[in-house]
Amino acid sequence: MQNQEQVEELQMEYSEQLEKAYNHLLDEYQIIRAGRANPHILDRVMVDYYGVMTPINQMANIQVPEARMIVVSVWDNSQLKNISKAIAMADLGVNPTDDGKVIRIVFPALTEERRKELCKQTKKLLEETKVVMRNARRDVLDKFKAFKKDSKISEDEYAGLEEDVQKELDSMCAKADKASADKEKEIMEI
């Protein structure tokens, strides 16, 4: 009975690892801009706020008044220049402008070359995610092989577990492929 519990625990850990990898991919895709202004593009931009690295969304309101513009309304005006500088240094492909009260970030229309570059980045992220998923599969199968070697599970049980693990991997890879295709379609829209 204890062996069955160990097997179930390993399967749950494997499922969680696949889900984490997939969710990480989705988070990365939110950051890739597709010609439209997306406030999530600023999620990873950190500002030195009185000695503490702080995300912009904890220092200001971020709004999208137009399709290609983000407006950052800073709560502490003394930090306006620091936030503007952090956005400029973040390598987002945009230049912030501030008028002393708010920071405006205007996104230029994407060129065909930039769109293709973003599609490559999308595919690279997809491949990295699949590698993480395959590594999780390998790890769980290695543990199951050790169980089989120690006679904790039978040959047939191992074959069934191997099939279940592969089915779950295929399912998550298909979800990741769909997310990637959707993001590429979004990027290539004019």
GROMACS elastic network, one bead per residue, 0.5 to 0.9 nm:
[ bonds ]
;  ai    aj funct       b0    kb
    1     4     6  0.52186   500
    1     5     6  0.65620   500
    1     6     6  0.88604   500
    2     5     6  0.50995   500
    2     6     6  0.62984   500
    2     7     6  0.86903   500
    3     6     6  0.50698   500
    3     7     6  0.61961   500
    3     8     6  0.86431   500
    3   147     6  0.83641   500
    3   152     6  0.62585   500
    3   153     6  0.74570   500
    4     7     6  0.50614   500
    4     8     6  0.61671   500
    4     9     6  0.85426   500
    4   152     6  0.89033   500
    4   153     6  0.85001   500
    5     8     6  0.50987   500
    5     9     6  0.60583   500
    5    10     6  0.85836   500
    6     9     6  0.50479   500
    6    10     6  0.61789   500
    6    11     6  0.86129   500
    7    10     6  0.51323   500
    7    11     6  0.62085   500
    7    12     6  0.86827   500
    7   144     6  0.76206   500
    7   147     6  0.88882   500
    7   161     6  0.87856   500
    8    11     6  0.50114   500
    8    12     6  0.61835   500
    8    13     6  0.86449   500
    9    12     6  0.50998   500
    9    13     6  0.62238   500
    9    14     6  0.85894   500
   10    13     6  0.50770   500
   10    14     6  0.61125   500
   10    15     6  0.86150   500
   10   140     6  0.67101   500
   10   143     6  0.82922   500
   10   144     6  0.86852   500
   11    14     6  0.50220   500
   11    15     6  0.61839   500
   11    16     6  0.86244   500
   11   140     6  0.76010   500
   11   161     6  0.87695   500
   11   165     6  0.77699   500
   12    15     6  0.50508   500
   12    16     6  0.61681   500
   12    17     6  0.86197   500
   13    16     6  0.50557   500
   13    17     6  0.61775   500
   13    18     6  0.87127   500
   13   140     6  0.86921   500
   14    17     6  0.50934   500
   14    18     6  0.63136   500
   14    19     6  0.86336   500
   14   133     6  0.88923   500
   14   136     6  0.63539   500
   14   137     6  0.71577   500
   14   139     6  0.87028   500
   14   140     6  0.67028   500
   14   165     6  0.82261   500
   15    18     6  0.51945   500
   15    19     6  0.61634   500
   15    20     6  0.85991   500
   15   165     6  0.88225   500
   15   168     6  0.76995   500
   15   169     6  0.87686   500
   16    19     6  0.50177   500
   16    20     6  0.60288   500
   16    21     6  0.85631   500
   17    20     6  0.50926   500
   17    21     6  0.61955   500
   17    22     6  0.86253   500
   17   132     6  0.85270   500
   17   133     6  0.73461   500
   17   136     6  0.67536   500
   18    21     6  0.51682   500
   18    22     6  0.62112   500
   18    23     6  0.86338   500
   18   129     6  0.89436   500
   18   132     6  0.80202   500
   18   133     6  0.56120   500
   18   134     6  0.89925   500
   18   136     6  0.73500   500
   18   137     6  0.88310   500
   18   168     6  0.85859   500
   18   169     6  0.74821   500
   18   172     6  0.69033   500
   19    22     6  0.50797   500
   19    23     6  0.60700   500
   19    24     6  0.84788   500
   19   172     6  0.77311   500
   20    23     6  0.51099   500
   20    24     6  0.60245   500
   20    25     6  0.85864   500
   21    24     6  0.51104   500
   21    25     6  0.63152   500
   21    26     6  0.88416   500
   21   129     6  0.58697   500
   21   130     6  0.81980   500
   21   132     6  0.67907   500
   21   133     6  0.67795   500
   22    25     6  0.51003   500
   22    26     6  0.64274   500
   22    27     6  0.87728   500
   22   129     6  0.69251   500
   22   130     6  0.88109   500
   22   133     6  0.85897   500
   22   172     6  0.73113   500
   22   173     6  0.84693   500
   22   175     6  0.80304   500
   22   176     6  0.63783   500
   23    26     6  0.50297   500
   23    27     6  0.62054   500
   23    28     6  0.86266   500
   24    27     6  0.50220   500
   24    28     6  0.61873   500
   24    29     6  0.85972   500
   24   129     6  0.81086   500
   25    28     6  0.50961   500
   25    29     6  0.61777   500
   25    30     6  0.87486   500
   25   125     6  0.67745   500
   25   126     6  0.69858   500
   25   128     6  0.88681   500
   25   129     6  0.65580   500
   25   176     6  0.76424   500
   25   179     6  0.85548   500
   25   180     6  0.87755   500
   26    29     6  0.50102   500
   26    30     6  0.63218   500
   26    31     6  0.89660   500
   26   176     6  0.84260   500
   26   179     6  0.74112   500
   26   180     6  0.88114   500
   27    30     6  0.52116   500
   27    31     6  0.68171   500
   28    31     6  0.53800   500
   28    32     6  0.67874   500
   28   122     6  0.88126   500
   28   125     6  0.77825   500
   29    32     6  0.52636   500
   29    33     6  0.82273   500
   29   122     6  0.72405   500
   29   125     6  0.83946   500
   29   179     6  0.85528   500
   29   180     6  0.81486   500
   29   183     6  0.70395   500
   30    33     6  0.73734   500
   30    38     6  0.79265   500
   30    40     6  0.63591   500
   30    41     6  0.72702   500
   30   183     6  0.89603   500
   31    38     6  0.77808   500
   31    39     6  0.86471   500
   31    40     6  0.57044   500
   31    42     6  0.79150   500
   31    43     6  0.78551   500
   31    44     6  0.86867   500
   32    38     6  0.88295   500
   32    40     6  0.88593   500
   32    41     6  0.69960   500
   32   118     6  0.73999   500
   32   121     6  0.86534   500
   32   122     6  0.81708   500
   32   183     6  0.88694   500
   32   187     6  0.88703   500
   33    36     6  0.65897   500
   33    37     6  0.70595   500
   33    38     6  0.67359   500
   33    40     6  0.89585   500
   33    41     6  0.69212   500
   33    92     6  0.87862   500
   33   118     6  0.83191   500
   33   187     6  0.77283   500
   34    37     6  0.78665   500
   34    38     6  0.84796   500
   34   110     6  0.76847   500
   34   115     6  0.78359   500
   34   118     6  0.81520   500
   34   183     6  0.82378   500
   34   184     6  0.88029   500
   34   186     6  0.63333   500
   34   188     6  0.78473   500
   34   189     6  0.81950   500
   35    38     6  0.89127   500
   35    67     6  0.84568   500
   35    68     6  0.69905   500
   35   107     6  0.69378   500
   35   108     6  0.73198   500
   35   109     6  0.57700   500
   35   110     6  0.56439   500
   35   115     6  0.87654   500
   35   186     6  0.87483   500
   35   187     6  0.70476   500
   35   189     6  0.84629   500
   35   190     6  0.80282   500
   36    66     6  0.88736   500
   36    67     6  0.54547   500
   36    68     6  0.51415   500
   36    69     6  0.79545   500
   36   107     6  0.73167   500
   36   109     6  0.83865   500
   37    40     6  0.88864   500
   37    41     6  0.81498   500
   37    64     6  0.67034   500
   37    66     6  0.78133   500
   37    67     6  0.57497   500
   37    69     6  0.55926   500
   37    70     6  0.61579   500
   37   105     6  0.86927   500
   37   106     6  0.80441   500
   37   107     6  0.66070   500
   38    41     6  0.58174   500
   38    42     6  0.82724   500
   38    64     6  0.73922   500
   38    67     6  0.86800   500
   38    68     6  0.85301   500
   38    69     6  0.86314   500
   38    70     6  0.75739   500
   39    42     6  0.59300   500
   39    43     6  0.74544   500
   39    62     6  0.64468   500
   39    63     6  0.70514   500
   39    64     6  0.70846   500
   39    70     6  0.69259   500
   40    43     6  0.50703   500
   40    44     6  0.81992   500
   41    44     6  0.73037   500
   41    45     6  0.81837   500
   41    92     6  0.78236   500
   42    45     6  0.52583   500
   42    46     6  0.85383   500
   42    55     6  0.81435   500
   42    56     6  0.69290   500
   42    57     6  0.76588   500
   42    62     6  0.87962   500
   42    87     6  0.76836   500
   42    90     6  0.87705   500
   42    92     6  0.87148   500
   43    46     6  0.81337   500
   43    55     6  0.66390   500
   43    56     6  0.70982   500
   43    57     6  0.69122   500
   44    55     6  0.66530   500
   44    56     6  0.82076   500
   44    90     6  0.85718   500
   45    54     6  0.83356   500
   45    55     6  0.59056   500
   45    56     6  0.63682   500
   45    57     6  0.89523   500
   45    83     6  0.88076   500
   45    86     6  0.67066   500
   45    87     6  0.65383   500
   45    89     6  0.89111   500
   45    90     6  0.63286   500
   46    49     6  0.88820   500
   46    53     6  0.56646   500
   46    54     6  0.51631   500
   46    56     6  0.61520   500
   46    83     6  0.82653   500
   46    86     6  0.67921   500
   46    87     6  0.84453   500
   46    90     6  0.86534   500
   47    52     6  0.78557   500
   47    53     6  0.53145   500
   47    54     6  0.52234   500
   47    55     6  0.62563   500
   47    56     6  0.66226   500
   47    59     6  0.89022   500
   47    79     6  0.88172   500
   47    82     6  0.66578   500
   47    83     6  0.59930   500
   47    85     6  0.86393   500
   47    86     6  0.59338   500
   47    87     6  0.86682   500
   48    51     6  0.56524   500
   48    52     6  0.54373   500
   48    54     6  0.63156   500
   48    55     6  0.89855   500
   48    82     6  0.73978   500
   48    83     6  0.84799   500
   48    86     6  0.85593   500
   49    52     6  0.51826   500
   49    53     6  0.60663   500
   49    54     6  0.61685   500
   49    59     6  0.86660   500
   49    79     6  0.75032   500
   49    82     6  0.82699   500
   50    53     6  0.83379   500
   54    57     6  0.84598   500
   54    58     6  0.68846   500
   54    59     6  0.75737   500
   55    58     6  0.56347   500
   55    59     6  0.70748   500
   56    59     6  0.51190   500
   56    60     6  0.61116   500
   56    61     6  0.84606   500
   56    62     6  0.84733   500
   56    72     6  0.87111   500
   56    74     6  0.87269   500
   56    83     6  0.71819   500
   57    60     6  0.54716   500
   57    61     6  0.64739   500
   57    62     6  0.67584   500
   57    72     6  0.89062   500
   58    61     6  0.81059   500
   59    73     6  0.87544   500
   59    74     6  0.62542   500
   59    75     6  0.61504   500
   59    76     6  0.74126   500
   59    79     6  0.86483   500
   59    83     6  0.88794   500
   60    72     6  0.62531   500
   60    73     6  0.53324   500
   60    75     6  0.53261   500
   60    76     6  0.80110   500
   61    71     6  0.80606   500
   61    72     6  0.56978   500
   61    73     6  0.50541   500
   61    74     6  0.65174   500
   61    75     6  0.76634   500
   62    70     6  0.68681   500
   62    71     6  0.58811   500
   62    73     6  0.64839   500
   62    74     6  0.86761   500
   63    69     6  0.85389   500
   63    70     6  0.56739   500
   63    71     6  0.51901   500
   63    72     6  0.64439   500
   63    73     6  0.80646   500
   64    67     6  0.69690   500
   64    68     6  0.79213   500
   64    69     6  0.59446   500
   64    71     6  0.62174   500
   64    72     6  0.88930   500
   65    68     6  0.84563   500
   65    69     6  0.65302   500
   65    70     6  0.67083   500
   65    71     6  0.71719   500
   66    69     6  0.52688   500
   66    70     6  0.74206   500
   67    70     6  0.84236   500
   67   107     6  0.87793   500
   68   105     6  0.83333   500
   68   106     6  0.58705   500
   68   107     6  0.50455   500
   68   108     6  0.71708   500
   68   109     6  0.79983   500
   69   104     6  0.69105   500
   69   105     6  0.55585   500
   69   107     6  0.59916   500
   70   103     6  0.81915   500
   70   104     6  0.58794   500
   70   105     6  0.51020   500
   70   106     6  0.65860   500
   70   107     6  0.82293   500
   71   102     6  0.66991   500
   71   103     6  0.57162   500
   71   105     6  0.63598   500
   71   106     6  0.87301   500
   72   102     6  0.56907   500
   72   104     6  0.64088   500
   72   105     6  0.80557   500
   73    77     6  0.89316   500
   73    80     6  0.88299   500
   73   101     6  0.70830   500
   73   103     6  0.66000   500
   73   104     6  0.88994   500
   74    77     6  0.59979   500
   74    78     6  0.88506   500
   74    79     6  0.73789   500
   74    80     6  0.63597   500
   74    83     6  0.83586   500
   74   101     6  0.73904   500
   74   102     6  0.63977   500
   74   103     6  0.78814   500
   75    78     6  0.89016   500
   75    79     6  0.83674   500
   75    80     6  0.87947   500
   76    79     6  0.57215   500
   76    80     6  0.72936   500
   77    80     6  0.52135   500
   77    81     6  0.83964   500
   77   100     6  0.77767   500
   77   101     6  0.68901   500
   77   102     6  0.86737   500
   78    81     6  0.73622   500
   78    82     6  0.82571   500
   79    82     6  0.51769   500
   79    83     6  0.61467   500
   79    84     6  0.85440   500
   80    83     6  0.53189   500
   80    84     6  0.61264   500
   80    85     6  0.85703   500
   80    98     6  0.77997   500
   80   100     6  0.73160   500
   80   101     6  0.76252   500
   80   102     6  0.75910   500
   80   103     6  0.75725   500
   81    84     6  0.50320   500
   81    85     6  0.60048   500
   81    86     6  0.85315   500
   81    98     6  0.81226   500
   81   100     6  0.86401   500
   82    85     6  0.50861   500
   82    86     6  0.61045   500
   82    87     6  0.86679   500
   83    86     6  0.50194   500
   83    87     6  0.62022   500
   83    88     6  0.85940   500
   83   103     6  0.84842   500
   84    87     6  0.52616   500
   84    88     6  0.62848   500
   84    89     6  0.87136   500
   84    95     6  0.87058   500
   84    96     6  0.60691   500
   84    97     6  0.73639   500
   84    98     6  0.72494   500
   84   103     6  0.68101   500
   85    88     6  0.50694   500
   85    89     6  0.61295   500
   85    90     6  0.86139   500
   85    96     6  0.82089   500
   86    89     6  0.50614   500
   86    90     6  0.60735   500
   87    90     6  0.51496   500
   87    91     6  0.76478   500
   87    92     6  0.75215   500
   87    94     6  0.82889   500
   87    95     6  0.76973   500
   87    96     6  0.68031   500
   88    91     6  0.65692   500
   88    92     6  0.74792   500
   88    93     6  0.83869   500
   88    94     6  0.70814   500
   88    95     6  0.57352   500
   88    96     6  0.63729   500
   89    92     6  0.80998   500
   90    93     6  0.84614   500
   91    94     6  0.75773   500
   92    95     6  0.82828   500
   93   107     6  0.82404   500
   93   108     6  0.89591   500
   94   105     6  0.68112   500
   94   106     6  0.69526   500
   94   107     6  0.62488   500
   94   108     6  0.77618   500
   95   104     6  0.87669   500
   95   105     6  0.64501   500
   95   106     6  0.74473   500
   95   107     6  0.85129   500
   96   103     6  0.63185   500
   96   104     6  0.56821   500
   96   106     6  0.72736   500
   97   102     6  0.84305   500
   97   103     6  0.55656   500
   97   104     6  0.52606   500
   97   105     6  0.64608   500
   97   106     6  0.84776   500
   98   101     6  0.69310   500
   98   102     6  0.56424   500
   98   104     6  0.60742   500
   98   105     6  0.87445   500
   99   102     6  0.60554   500
   99   103     6  0.68127   500
   99   104     6  0.83355   500
  100   103     6  0.79205   500
  107   110     6  0.83637   500
  108   111     6  0.87426   500
  109   190     6  0.84409   500
  110   113     6  0.80566   500
  110   114     6  0.60023   500
  110   115     6  0.62575   500
  110   187     6  0.87608   500
  110   190     6  0.82374   500
  111   114     6  0.51702   500
  111   115     6  0.62137   500
  111   116     6  0.87219   500
  112   115     6  0.50568   500
  112   116     6  0.62953   500
  112   117     6  0.86371   500
  112   188     6  0.82012   500
  113   116     6  0.52334   500
  113   117     6  0.62381   500
  113   118     6  0.87198   500
  114   118     6  0.61366   500
  114   119     6  0.85730   500
  115   118     6  0.50942   500
  115   119     6  0.62083   500
  115   120     6  0.86929   500
  115   184     6  0.87466   500
  115   187     6  0.60993   500
  115   188     6  0.61628   500
  116   120     6  0.62440   500
  116   121     6  0.86308   500
  116   187     6  0.84903   500
  116   188     6  0.79517   500
  117   120     6  0.51045   500
  117   121     6  0.62993   500
  117   122     6  0.86650   500
  118   122     6  0.61190   500
  118   123     6  0.86710   500
  118   184     6  0.80774   500
  118   187     6  0.72652   500
  119   123     6  0.62405   500
  119   124     6  0.85702   500
  119   180     6  0.89501   500
  119   183     6  0.81700   500
  119   184     6  0.56374   500
  119   185     6  0.89857   500
  119   187     6  0.70897   500
  119   188     6  0.81338   500
  120   123     6  0.51126   500
  120   124     6  0.61198   500
  120   125     6  0.86414   500
  121   124     6  0.50169   500
  121   125     6  0.62182   500
  121   126     6  0.86183   500
  122   125     6  0.52361   500
  122   126     6  0.62741   500
  122   127     6  0.87652   500
  122   180     6  0.65018   500
  122   181     6  0.89143   500
  122   183     6  0.74419   500
  122   184     6  0.70471   500
  123   127     6  0.61860   500
  123   128     6  0.86237   500
  123   180     6  0.69931   500
  123   181     6  0.89906   500
  123   184     6  0.85723   500
  124   127     6  0.51233   500
  124   128     6  0.61969   500
  124   129     6  0.86173   500
  125   128     6  0.50799   500
  125   129     6  0.61807   500
  125   130     6  0.86606   500
  125   180     6  0.87044   500
  126   129     6  0.51148   500
  126   130     6  0.62409   500
  126   131     6  0.86914   500
  126   176     6  0.68462   500
  126   177     6  0.72599   500
  126   179     6  0.88868   500
  126   180     6  0.66183   500
  127   130     6  0.50469   500
  127   131     6  0.61826   500
  127   132     6  0.86940   500
  128   131     6  0.51004   500
  128   132     6  0.63580   500
  128   133     6  0.87205   500
  129   132     6  0.51275   500
  129   133     6  0.62524   500
  129   134     6  0.86625   500
  129   173     6  0.86860   500
  129   176     6  0.80682   500
  130   134     6  0.60540   500
  130   135     6  0.84826   500
  130   169     6  0.89943   500
  130   172     6  0.89381   500
  130   173     6  0.66310   500
  130   176     6  0.81062   500
  131   134     6  0.50630   500
  131   135     6  0.60780   500
  131   136     6  0.85887   500
  132   135     6  0.51119   500
  132   136     6  0.62879   500
  132   137     6  0.87491   500
  133   136     6  0.50918   500
  133   137     6  0.63375   500
  133   138     6  0.87417   500
  133   169     6  0.69759   500
  133   172     6  0.83927   500
  133   173     6  0.80637   500
  134   138     6  0.61630   500
  134   139     6  0.86032   500
  134   169     6  0.75242   500
  135   139     6  0.61451   500
  135   140     6  0.86745   500
  136   139     6  0.51314   500
  136   140     6  0.62600   500
  136   141     6  0.85722   500
  137   140     6  0.53380   500
  137   141     6  0.60920   500
  137   142     6  0.85310   500
  137   165     6  0.67377   500
  137   166     6  0.75378   500
  137   169     6  0.73124   500
  138   141     6  0.51817   500
  138   142     6  0.60781   500
  138   143     6  0.87342   500
  139   142     6  0.51399   500
  139   143     6  0.64505   500
  139   144     6  0.87905   500
  140   143     6  0.51439   500
  140   144     6  0.62908   500
  140   145     6  0.86696   500
  140   165     6  0.82627   500
  141   145     6  0.60649   500
  141   146     6  0.85809   500
  141   158     6  0.87429   500
  141   161     6  0.83249   500
  141   162     6  0.67280   500
  141   165     6  0.79824   500
  142   145     6  0.50082   500
  142   146     6  0.62932   500
  142   147     6  0.87317   500
  143   146     6  0.50697   500
  143   147     6  0.63734   500
  143   148     6  0.87235   500
  144   148     6  0.62263   500
  144   149     6  0.85985   500
  144   153     6  0.80619   500
  144   158     6  0.66897   500
  144   161     6  0.79655   500
  144   162     6  0.83150   500
  145   149     6  0.60497   500
  145   150     6  0.85204   500
  145   153     6  0.88989   500
  145   158     6  0.73495   500
  146   150     6  0.61181   500
  146   151     6  0.84873   500
  146   152     6  0.85062   500
  147   150     6  0.50956   500
  147   151     6  0.61104   500
  147   153     6  0.58557   500
  147   154     6  0.86386   500
  147   158     6  0.86127   500
  148   152     6  0.57124   500
  148   154     6  0.60201   500
  148   155     6  0.66608   500
  148   157     6  0.86187   500
  148   158     6  0.67744   500
  149   152     6  0.75637   500
  149   153     6  0.82648   500
  150   153     6  0.78862   500
  151   154     6  0.64948   500
  151   155     6  0.88520   500
  153   156     6  0.81916   500
  153   157     6  0.60557   500
  153   158     6  0.66199   500
  154   157     6  0.51348   500
  154   158     6  0.62137   500
  154   159     6  0.86790   500
  155   158     6  0.51036   500
  155   159     6  0.62668   500
  155   160     6  0.87468   500
  156   159     6  0.50450   500
  156   160     6  0.62342   500
  156   161     6  0.85880   500
  157   160     6  0.50880   500
  157   161     6  0.61110   500
  157   162     6  0.85032   500
  158   161     6  0.50478   500
  158   162     6  0.59939   500
  158   163     6  0.85431   500
  159   162     6  0.50664   500
  159   163     6  0.62290   500
  159   164     6  0.87037   500
  160   163     6  0.51205   500
  160   164     6  0.62322   500
  160   165     6  0.86565   500
  161   164     6  0.50193   500
  161   165     6  0.60947   500
  161   166     6  0.85450   500
  162   165     6  0.51832   500
  162   166     6  0.62141   500
  162   167     6  0.86695   500
  163   166     6  0.51413   500
  163   167     6  0.61532   500
  163   168     6  0.86741   500
  164   167     6  0.51188   500
  164   168     6  0.62412   500
  164   169     6  0.86284   500
  165   168     6  0.52503   500
  165   169     6  0.62309   500
  165   170     6  0.86864   500
  166   169     6  0.50211   500
  166   170     6  0.60951   500
  166   171     6  0.85640   500
  167   170     6  0.50968   500
  167   171     6  0.61647   500
  167   172     6  0.87270   500
  168   171     6  0.50852   500
  168   172     6  0.62724   500
  168   173     6  0.85567   500
  169   172     6  0.52355   500
  169   173     6  0.60189   500
  169   174     6  0.85130   500
  170   173     6  0.50836   500
  170   174     6  0.61038   500
  170   175     6  0.86985   500
  171   174     6  0.51783   500
  171   175     6  0.64275   500
  171   176     6  0.87936   500
  172   175     6  0.50191   500
  172   176     6  0.61967   500
  172   177     6  0.85738   500
  173   177     6  0.60366   500
  173   178     6  0.85603   500
  174   178     6  0.61883   500
  174   179     6  0.86483   500
  175   178     6  0.51433   500
  175   179     6  0.62508   500
  175   180     6  0.86286   500
  176   179     6  0.50632   500
  176   180     6  0.61188   500
  176   181     6  0.85893   500
  177   180     6  0.50494   500
  177   181     6  0.61038   500
  177   182     6  0.85667   500
  178   181     6  0.50616   500
  178   182     6  0.60995   500
  178   183     6  0.85657   500
  179   182     6  0.51284   500
  179   183     6  0.61824   500
  179   184     6  0.86522   500
  180   183     6  0.51039   500
  180   184     6  0.61449   500
  180   185     6  0.85504   500
  181   184     6  0.51034   500
  181   185     6  0.61131   500
  181   186     6  0.85739   500
  182   185     6  0.50925   500
  182   186     6  0.61810   500
  182   187     6  0.86642   500
  183   187     6  0.61411   500
  183   188     6  0.86460   500
  184   187     6  0.50017   500
  184   188     6  0.61338   500
  184   189     6  0.86427   500
  185   188     6  0.52187   500
  185   189     6  0.62645   500
  186   189     6  0.53640   500
  186   190     6  0.87225   500
  187   190     6  0.80460   500
